[in-house]
Amino acid sequence: MVALVVAVMALLTCPNARAAFLCKTRGGAVHIRDVCRPTETQVDAATLGLQGSPGPTGPTGPQGAPGTTAVIKDSNGQLVGAINSTAADDTVVVTRSVDADHLLLIVTANGFRDVIDPPAQRYFETSDCNGQGYSDAAYGGGLFHFAAPHLGIVYYRSGPVSSRSVASRLLYGHDQASCAGVASSNVYTVSSFIPPDGCCGTFRSAFTFDVQPVASFDLTTLGLVPPFHVEGP
């Protein structure tokens, strides 16, 4: 072993030694080679106690290139979301995570686009639009849920699909007069105005179909301040 170590030390200090491996022959000789021969055994320098102590930390490398995904930020530089798509009407769909859900939200420079369509519109098992709200089931199997902000509250599908018997539906975009007209249709038997723009319509007959629970949160909890702007490539 002493002879082996001495031989290795001699080879390691040789100025012309540029190969990657220590190779031991059957006779005990050690050579430095790019690749050990079939009849040789590769020797780990660390097992011989020849590995030195770690060197000093190297200098900090240059800053990496900017990311390839553009994002929307608010007036304070806080992240609103990563851009998913854009539309001809100057709106932008961004992705943002809330708890365990990944949401799609429509934004403009002035903030989040107000939406009165589902899942803001919701079905209820009760006749007076109280209790857990539901929306038509989304069968796309996507990883993101479309979110509908309305008057500062964001609504989105969250939860498994189930079959429910629904008795009422909450609609938005109404005043008291237009809500009264909802009951005159063949669909609803009673309608009740819920300020400032809600209208609860009670179905003439409850019906069963596949729905998903609707979750919600207060938009102000995100702490985002318009105007919004784009950053990135």
C-alpha positions in Angstrom: 0.0 0.0 0.0 2.9 2.4 0.8 4.3 1.8 -2.6 0.9 2.4 -4.2 0.5 5.7 -2.4 4.0 6.8 -3.3 3.4 5.9 -6.9 0.1 7.8 -7.0 1.6 10.9 -5.4 4.3 10.9 -7.9 1.8 10.7 -10.7 -0.4 13.4 -9.3 2.5 15.8 -9.0 3.6 15.2 -12.5 3.0 18.4 -14.5 2.0 16.5 -17.6 -0.7 14.4 -15.9 -3.9 15.5 -17.5 -6.0 12.3 -17.5 -9.2 11.7 -15.4 -8.7 8.3 -13.8 -6.2 6.4 -11.6 -5.9 2.9 -12.9 -4.3 0.0 -11.0 -2.8 -2.9 -12.9 -2.8 -6.5 -11.6 0.8 -6.1 -10.7 0.0 -3.1 -8.4 1.3 -0.3 -10.7 -0.9 2.8 -10.9 -1.3 4.8 -14.1 -3.3 7.9 -14.9 -5.4 7.4 -18.0 -8.4 8.8 -19.7 -10.1 5.4 -19.5 -8.9 2.4 -17.5 -8.0 -0.7 -19.5 -10.2 -3.9 -19.2 -7.6 -5.6 -17.0 -7.1 -2.6 -14.7 -9.1 -1.4 -11.7 -10.1 2.2 -11.2 -8.8 3.6 -8.0 -10.6 6.4 -6.0 -8.1 8.9 -4.8 -10.3 9.8 -1.8 -10.0 6.2 -0.5 -6.2 6.7 -0.4 -6.5 9.8 1.6 -5.2 11.9 -1.3 -8.3 14.2 -1.6 -7.5 17.7 -0.4 -9.7 20.0 1.7 -12.4 22.0 -0.1 -11.1 25.2 -1.8 -12.4 28.7 -1.2 -15.8 29.7 -2.6 -15.5 31.0 -6.1 -16.6 34.4 -7.2 -20.3 35.1 -7.9 -21.3 34.4 -11.5 -23.0 36.9 -13.8 -26.7 37.5 -13.5 -28.8 35.1 -15.6 -30.9 36.1 -18.5 -34.4 37.4 -17.9 -37.2 34.9 -17.8 -39.2 34.2 -20.9 -42.7 34.7 -19.3 -44.2 38.1 -19.1 -46.0 39.0 -15.9 -48.5 41.6 -14.7 -47.6 43.7 -11.7 -49.5 46.3 -9.7 -48.5 49.9 -9.0 -46.4 48.8 -6.1 -44.5 46.1 -8.1 -46.4 43.2 -6.5 -47.1 40.3 -8.8 -50.7 40.1 -10.1 -50.1 37.0 -12.2 -48.2 35.4 -15.1 -49.7 36.2 -18.5 -51.7 33.3 -20.0 -53.2 34.9 -23.0 -54.3 38.2 -24.4 -57.5 39.4 -26.2 -58.3 42.0 -28.9 -60.2 44.1 -26.3 -56.9 44.8 -24.4 -57.8 42.4 -21.6 -55.2 39.9 -20.4 -55.8 36.5 -18.8 -53.3 35.8 -16.0 -52.7 32.8 -13.9 -52.5 33.1 -10.1 -52.4 30.5 -7.3 -54.8 30.9 -4.3 -54.4 28.3 -1.6 -54.2 25.0 -3.5 -56.1 26.3 -6.6 -54.7 27.7 -9.8 -56.9 30.4 -11.1 -57.4 32.2 -14.4 -58.4 35.9 -14.0 -59.1 38.6 -16.6 -57.3 41.9 -15.9 -56.9 45.3 -17.5 -54.6 48.2 -16.7 -57.4 49.4 -14.4 -57.6 46.2 -12.3 -59.6 43.0 -12.5 -62.4 42.7 -15.0 -65.8 42.4 -13.3 -67.7 39.4 -14.4 -71.4 38.5 -13.8 -71.4 35.2 -15.6 -70.8 31.8 -14.1 -69.2 30.9 -11.8 -70.3 34.2 -10.2 -73.9 33.2 -11.1 -74.6 30.3 -8.9 -77.2 27.5 -8.3 -78.5 26.5 -4.9 -80.2 23.5 -3.4 -82.4 25.9 -1.3 -85.2 27.9 -2.9 -83.9 31.3 -1.7 -80.3 31.3 -2.9 -78.8 30.5 0.6 -76.2 28.0 1.5 -73.5 26.5 -0.7 -73.5 27.8 -4.2 -72.7 25.6 -7.2 -71.8 26.1 -10.9 -72.1 24.0 -14.0 -69.5 21.3 -13.9 -66.3 21.9 -15.9 -65.2 18.6 -17.6 -62.1 19.9 -19.3 -59.9 18.3 -16.7 -57.7 21.4 -16.8 -55.2 22.4 -14.2 -56.7 25.9 -13.9 -60.1 27.3 -12.8 -61.7 30.3 -14.4 -62.4 32.9 -11.7 -65.1 35.6 -11.9 -64.6 38.7 -9.8 -67.8 40.6 -9.1 -68.0 43.6 -6.8 -64.8 42.8 -5.0 -65.5 39.0 -4.5 -63.9 36.4 -6.6 -65.9 33.2 -7.4 -64.4 30.0 -8.8 -65.1 26.3 -9.1 -63.3 24.3 -6.5 -64.2 20.7 -5.6 -65.4 17.5 -7.1 -68.2 17.1 -9.6 -71.4 15.8 -8.0 -75.1 15.5 -9.0 -77.3 17.9 -7.1 -81.0 18.9 -7.2 -81.0 22.7 -7.5 -84.0 24.9 -6.6 -82.8 28.5 -7.2 -80.3 30.5 -9.1 -78.6 33.8 -8.2 -78.2 36.2 -11.1 -76.3 39.5 -11.3 -76.6 42.7 -13.2 -80.2 43.5 -12.2 -82.1 46.3 -10.5 -85.3 45.9 -8.6 -87.5 46.4 -11.6 -85.6 44.0 -13.9 -85.5 41.4 -11.1 -89.3 41.5 -10.8 -89.5 40.6 -14.5 -87.5 37.4 -14.0 -90.4 35.8 -12.2 -92.6 36.3 -15.3 -90.6 33.8 -17.3 -91.4 30.2 -17.7 -88.3 29.2 -15.8 -88.8 30.9 -12.4 -91.9 31.1 -10.2 -90.6 33.7 -7.7 -87.8 36.3 -7.9 -86.3 38.3 -5.1 -84.0 41.4 -5.5 -80.7 41.2 -3.5 -79.0 44.6 -3.5 -77.0 45.9 -5.1 -77.5 44.0 -8.3 -78.5 40.4 -7.4 -81.7 38.6 -8.3 -82.6 35.2 -6.8 -84.9 33.2 -9.1 -86.7 30.2 -7.7 -87.2 27.5 -10.3 -90.8 26.3 -11.0 -89.5 22.8 -10.6 -86.2 21.7 -9.1 -84.0 19.7 -11.4 -80.8 17.6 -11.0 -77.6 17.9 -13.0 -73.8 17.8 -12.5 -72.3 20.7 -10.7 -69.2 21.8 -8.8 -69.0 23.8 -5.5 -68.1 27.5 -5.9 -65.5 28.9 -3.6 -64.9 32.6 -3.1 -62.5 35.2 -1.5 -62.4 38.9 -0.9 -60.3 40.5 -3.7 -58.9 43.1 -1.3 -57.0 40.3 0.6 -54.5 40.2 -2.3 -53.5 43.7 -1.5 -53.1 44.7 -5.2 -53.3 48.3 -6.2 -54.1 49.4 -9.8 -53.0 50.5 -12.3 -51.5 47.3 -13.5 -48.6 47.0 -15.9 -46.6 44.4 -17.9 -43.0 43.4 -17.0 -40.9 40.9 -18.9 -40.0 40.1 -22.5 
